[in-house]
Amino acid sequence: MLPSVDEVIGDKRIIDILSKFPRSLVLESIRQVIGLKRSEISNLSNDNEKVDMSFDTIVEDCINKSKISYSLSLKKVINATGTVVHTNLGRSLLSESIKDELWSSASRYSNLEYNLEEGERGSRYTHLTETIKRLTKAEDVLVVNNNAAAVLLVLNTLAKEKEAIVSRGELVEVGGSFRIPSIMELSGAKLVEVGATNKTHLKDYENAISEETKVLMKVHTSNYRILGFTENIEIKELSVLGKKYNIPVIEDLGSGIFVDLSKYGLSYEPTVLDSINQGADIVTFSGDKMLGGPQAGIIVGKKEYIQKMKKNQLTRALRVDKLTICALEATLRMYLDEEKAIKEIPTLRMLTYKIEELEEKANNLLNKIKILNLSANINIEDGFSQVGGGSMPLETIKTKVIAITPNNMNVSKLEQKLRLSESHIVARVYDNKYVLDVRTIFEDEYDDIVNELEKAFK
Ligand SMILES: *Cc1c(COP(=O)(O)O)cnc(C)c1O
């Protein structure tokens, strides 16, 4: 016979978990478990089948169900895909070294909008100004919720009900939902497209300039490339044109970087400083792409334009919270020492691993897996990682992977088991192999991977 809800809730083990989980949730779990058992019993088709009705099993099921119901929907996962700025898996990771400062700003009062020197009201936007000015040599700075918001705010402030000129080759869609033409429409600016998809000349921009033109815009097409017979106007030439007609030139860099990563074997991408030096009046970029900080949209450039943006009511709706300000300032501070930045900002660290370092990481993981004696073919192989986040689309970075082909299990079944396991391992499958790219796996996650593999092969 099945126990009653009252019998289960009176059990010592259940009473114990009531200190951790809300009573209503535990009750719901008990009712569900008993209900499930009841329907299993009524679905029995013959006398040989049995349902496990033991009291201990029911209590255990109730505890597990309560745990699952109370766990957060947003869970830690292990990224074994090798894609560093993985948009689906949370993009950038913050550096461990800033956790005390981050927790302090979250759990204690701060001078968020208070000027300590004067003892009066201050502005949340002042905290990032000095560091960003130092890094970019820009006159002024404004930080908003994300780069989409930054572009929206810039266009709304400078070109509402007026015209903004953009090259046809740069009308991109990024991240599945950000489209330059749609953002333009939302901002109230009128999009004036110039040139052809593969070719835009300076005179195309110049011919389109009218009394109504308030912005010349360049979009860094970070997630696709037009190859072959192409021509694009560089920000330098566009800036000369902007000065001639006294129209601000804005560049949406997408993934903002402060370090020229070509020094570390990646392709050249313009840095924020390059863009400013070449004459852009306003530059916008993301905080959580290759920069490696929290989600944010950073606007740098000429003071006269940024002052206008600060007064725009839209800024209030797009404003960043204190956790973002804290994480961003602490991340940007690391860039003042490039070596420290490369070492301590996870995104940069992962992008700049030497192949020997990856080989060593792969060997360490393989040695731990080998002890399990799994019924599978397991090897270290060469592979390719990606930057991700729509950055450097053609860049494939050499990496080392652990490739696993189970002897008695479908490889997609293995993938599913590990994805749904408590450690939530997300990896790729190809060529009938389950592939773990060590680039994006932390060494302190190795034991979890080994444990989950052992369970999956049982
Ligand atoms: C990614 C990207 C954006 C959007 O940035 P979010 O920070 O994701 O809002 C805008 N423009 C370009 C060129 C991008 O690459």
The ligand as a Tripos MOL2 file, in Angstrom:
@<TRIPOS>MOLECULE
LIG
   15    15     1     0     0
SMALL
NO_CHARGES

@<TRIPOS>ATOM
      1 C1         27.4450   41.9760  -31.2220 C.3       1 LIG1
      2 C2         27.2410   43.2110  -31.9690 C.ar      1 LIG1
      3 C3         26.2650   44.1340  -31.5630 C.ar      1 LIG1
      4 C4         25.3600   43.8660  -30.3950 C.3       1 LIG1
      5 O1         26.0610   43.9170  -29.1950 O.3       1 LIG1
      6 P1         25.3820   43.3900  -27.8390 P.3       1 LIG1
      7 O2         26.3700   43.7500  -26.7870 O.co2     1 LIG1
      8 O3         25.1850   41.9400  -28.0130 O.co2     1 LIG1
      9 O4         24.1020   44.1260  -27.6850 O.co2     1 LIG1
     10 C5         26.1370   45.2970  -32.2990 C.ar      1 LIG1
     11 N1         26.9140   45.5380  -33.3720 N.ar      1 LIG1
     12 C6         27.8690   44.6660  -33.7980 C.ar      1 LIG1
     13 C7         28.6800   44.9980  -35.0020 C.3       1 LIG1
     14 C8         28.0710   43.4790  -33.0980 C.ar      1 LIG1
     15 O5         29.0020   42.6110  -33.5070 O.3       1 LIG1
@<TRIPOS>BOND
     1     1     2 1
     2     2     3 ar
     3     2    14 ar
     4     3     4 1
     5     3    10 ar
     6     4     5 1
     7     5     6 1
     8     6     7 2
     9     6     8 1
    10     6     9 1
    11    10    11 ar
    12    11    12 ar
    13    12    13 1
    14    12    14 ar
    15    14    15 1
@<TRIPOS>SUBSTRUCTURE
     1 LIG1         1 GROUP 0 **** ****
